[in-house]
Amino acid sequence: MSDYINQLNEVLQTKSGRRVLWSIMEQSNVFGISYTGDVNSTLFNEGMRSTGNRLLVQIQQANPDAFLLMQKEHLDQIKEEKLRKENI
């Protein structure tokens, strides 16, 4: 493994590291579509998405189980936030 992949694996060992990486993937719209109807905007969005997709591949290289754990933690966080809002 390269130094970068080893370092990424270290980040993936922490919950806060996984949250930051998940946030970067969300902001780069890895889980969405790039098309907006405007060519320039779509191309910009696709560039961001491409960066997020590269990060996702690197995460899978560093620690194949980490992405599944990140998904679970994200869904748990959504559930917790929903429960908090319901109890207010």
PASEBA-1860 file (N, C-alpha, C; in nm, 3 decimals):
! residues 88
1> MSDYINQL> 0.084/-0.120/0.000/0.000/0.000/0.000/0.087/0.125/0.000 ~ 0.041/0.224/-0.069/0.114/0.350/-0.072/0.099/0.422/0.063 ~ 0.186/0.518/0.086/0.177/0.596/0.209/0.042/0.665/0.220 ~ -0.007/0.720/0.107/-0.136/0.789/0.109/-0.248/0.695/0.152 ~ -0.251/0.577/0.095/-0.356/0.480/0.128/-0.344/0.439/0.274 ~ -0.221/0.420/0.323/-0.201/0.387/0.465/-0.251/0.499/0.555 ~ -0.222/0.623/0.517/-0.267/0.737/0.596/-0.419/0.750/0.592 ~ -0.477/0.724/0.476/-0.622/0.727/0.464/-0.684/0.620/0.553
9> NEVLQTKS> -0.623/0.504/0.558/-0.673/0.397/0.646/-0.669/0.440/0.792 ~ -0.565/0.514/0.831/-0.558/0.565/0.968/-0.676/0.659/0.996 ~ -0.707/0.745/0.901/-0.821/0.837/0.916/-0.951/0.757/0.930 ~ -0.962/0.650/0.852/-1.083/0.568/0.854/-1.100/0.490/0.984 ~ -0.999/0.485/1.067/-1.008/0.415/1.195/-1.083/0.497/1.299 ~ -1.105/0.625/1.271/-1.173/0.711/1.368/-1.312/0.749/1.316 ~ -1.407/0.758/1.408/-1.543/0.797/1.371/-1.545/0.938/1.313 ~ -1.469/1.029/1.373/-1.468/1.166/1.322/-1.405/1.172/1.183
17> GRRVLWSI> -1.303/1.091/1.158/-1.243/1.085/1.025/-1.341/1.035/0.921 ~ -1.416/0.932/0.957/-1.517/0.878/0.864/-1.625/0.981/0.837 ~ -1.665/1.057/0.940/-1.767/1.161/0.920/-1.720/1.269/0.825 ~ -1.594/1.312/0.841/-1.540/1.415/0.753/-1.536/1.365/0.609 ~ -1.488/1.243/0.589/-1.481/1.189/0.454/-1.621/1.172/0.393 ~ -1.717/1.129/0.475/-1.855/1.116/0.426/-1.908/1.254/0.383 ~ -1.880/1.354/0.463/-1.924/1.490/0.432/-1.863/1.539/0.300 ~ -1.737/1.509/0.279/-1.672/1.548/0.153/-1.741/1.479/0.035
25> MEQSNVFG> -1.772/1.350/0.051/-1.840/1.279/-0.057/-1.979/1.336/-0.082 ~ -2.050/1.372/0.025/-2.183/1.433/0.008/-2.171/1.567/-0.063 ~ -2.076/1.649/-0.022/-2.058/1.782/-0.082/-2.018/1.772/-0.229 ~ -1.948/1.666/-0.264/-1.909/1.649/-0.404/-2.017/1.576/-0.484 ~ -2.130/1.548/-0.420/-2.247/1.492/-0.485/-2.222/1.353/-0.546 ~ -2.142/1.273/-0.475/-2.113/1.136/-0.520/-2.243/1.057/-0.535 ~ -2.339/1.083/-0.449/-2.461/1.003/-0.445/-2.576/1.066/-0.524 ~ -2.546/1.167/-0.603/-2.650/1.236/-0.679/-2.617/1.241/-0.828
33> ISYTGDVN> -2.688/1.327/-0.898/-2.664/1.345/-1.040/-2.604/1.483/-1.064 ~ -2.533/1.497/-1.173/-2.464/1.622/-1.204/-2.546/1.713/-1.295 ~ -2.637/1.657/-1.368/-2.710/1.732/-1.471/-2.797/1.842/-1.411 ~ -2.784/1.963/-1.467/-2.865/2.075/-1.421/-2.947/2.137/-1.534 ~ -2.917/2.103/-1.657/-2.981/2.167/-1.771/-2.891/2.272/-1.834 ~ -2.794/2.320/-1.759/-2.696/2.417/-1.808/-2.563/2.344/-1.826 ~ -2.505/2.354/-1.945/-2.383/2.279/-1.976/-2.270/2.311/-1.878 ~ -2.242/2.439/-1.857/-2.130/2.476/-1.770/-2.150/2.430/-1.627
41> STLFNEGM> -2.270/2.446/-1.577/-2.300/2.403/-1.441/-2.291/2.251/-1.428 ~ -2.341/2.181/-1.527/-2.334/2.035/-1.527/-2.188/1.988/-1.530 ~ -2.106/2.051/-1.613/-1.965/2.013/-1.620/-1.893/2.040/-1.488 ~ -1.923/2.154/-1.425/-1.865/2.184/-1.295/-1.905/2.079/-1.193 ~ -2.034/2.048/-1.188/-2.084/1.947/-1.094/-2.021/1.810/-1.120 ~ -2.001/1.778/-1.246/-1.942/1.648/-1.279/-1.796/1.642/-1.235 ~ -1.726/1.755/-1.243/-1.589/1.761/-1.193/-1.583/1.737/-1.042 ~ -1.676/1.799/-0.969/-1.683/1.776/-0.825/-1.714/1.631/-0.795
49> RSTGNRLL> -1.808/1.577/-0.868/-1.849/1.438/-0.848/-1.735/1.342/-0.877 ~ -1.657/1.372/-0.980/-1.542/1.290/-1.015/-1.441/1.286/-0.901 ~ -1.417/1.399/-0.838/-1.326/1.405/-0.725/-1.378/1.318/-0.610 ~ -1.507/1.328/-0.582/-1.568/1.246/-0.478/-1.560/1.098/-0.510 ~ -1.580/1.064/-0.636/-1.571/0.923/-0.677/-1.429/0.869/-0.660 ~ -1.329/0.953/-0.689/-1.190/0.911/-0.666/-1.166/0.883/-0.518 ~ -1.220/0.971/-0.433/-1.207/0.950/-0.289/-1.273/0.819/-0.247 ~ -1.391/0.792/-0.301/-1.461/0.668/-0.269/-1.378/0.545/-0.308
57> VQIQQANP> -1.317/0.548/-0.424/-1.232/0.436/-0.468/-1.112/0.421/-0.374 ~ -1.053/0.533/-0.334/-0.939/0.527/-0.243/-0.979/0.473/-0.107 ~ -1.097/0.510/-0.060/-1.148/0.456/0.067/-1.161/0.304/0.056 ~ -1.215/0.258/-0.055/-1.232/0.114/-0.074/-1.098/0.042/-0.085 ~ -0.997/0.109/-0.139/-0.863/0.049/-0.145/-0.800/0.043/-0.006 ~ -0.821/0.148/0.071/-0.759/0.156/0.203/-0.823/0.061/0.303 ~ -0.955/0.051/0.296/-1.028/-0.030/0.394/-1.164/-0.066/0.336 ~ -1.176/-0.180/0.272/-1.300/-0.216/0.203/-1.425/-0.215/0.292
65> DAFLLMQK> -1.409/-0.240/0.421/-1.524/-0.242/0.511/-1.565/-0.103/0.559 ~ -1.478/-0.007/0.541/-1.502/0.127/0.596/-1.624/0.194/0.533 ~ -1.644/0.178/0.404/-1.757/0.246/0.340/-1.890/0.197/0.396 ~ -1.902/0.067/0.417/-2.025/0.014/0.475/-2.047/0.067/0.617 ~ -1.939/0.076/0.694/-1.947/0.132/0.828/-1.988/0.280/0.821 ~ -1.932/0.352/0.725/-1.966/0.494/0.707/-2.116/0.509/0.675 ~ -2.167/0.425/0.588/-2.310/0.429/0.555/-2.394/0.405/0.680 ~ -2.359/0.303/0.757/-2.434/0.271/0.878/-2.430/0.387/0.977
73> EHLDQIKE> -2.313/0.444/0.998/-2.301/0.556/1.091/-2.381/0.677/1.044 ~ -2.382/0.700/0.915/-2.459/0.812/0.860/-2.609/0.791/0.881 ~ -2.655/0.671/0.853/-2.797/0.641/0.873/-2.835/0.649/1.021 ~ -2.747/0.603/1.108/-2.771/0.614/1.253/-2.781/0.760/1.295 ~ -2.695/0.843/1.239/-2.696/0.985/1.270/-2.828/1.050/1.226 ~ -2.876/1.013/1.109/-3.004/1.066/1.059/-3.117/1.024/1.152 ~ -3.117/0.897/1.194/-3.221/0.848/1.285/-3.218/0.923/1.417 ~ -3.098/0.944/1.472/-3.084/1.016/1.598/-3.136/1.159/1.587
81> EKLRKENI> -3.103/1.226/1.477/-3.149/1.363/1.456/-3.301/1.368/1.443 ~ -3.357/1.269/1.374/-3.503/1.264/1.359/-3.571/1.244/1.494 ~ -3.516/1.154/1.576/-3.573/1.130/1.710/-3.565/1.253/1.797 ~ -3.452/1.324/1.789/-3.437/1.448/1.867/-3.543/1.552/1.828 ~ -3.567/1.565/1.700/-3.665/1.662/1.651/-3.806/1.623/1.695 ~ -3.834/1.494/1.697/-3.967/1.447/1.738/-3.990/1.468/1.888 ~ -3.883/1.467/1.966/-3.894/1.479/2.111/-3.889/1.624/2.160 ~ -3.880/1.717/2.068/-3.874/1.859/2.108/-4.012/1.912/2.134
END
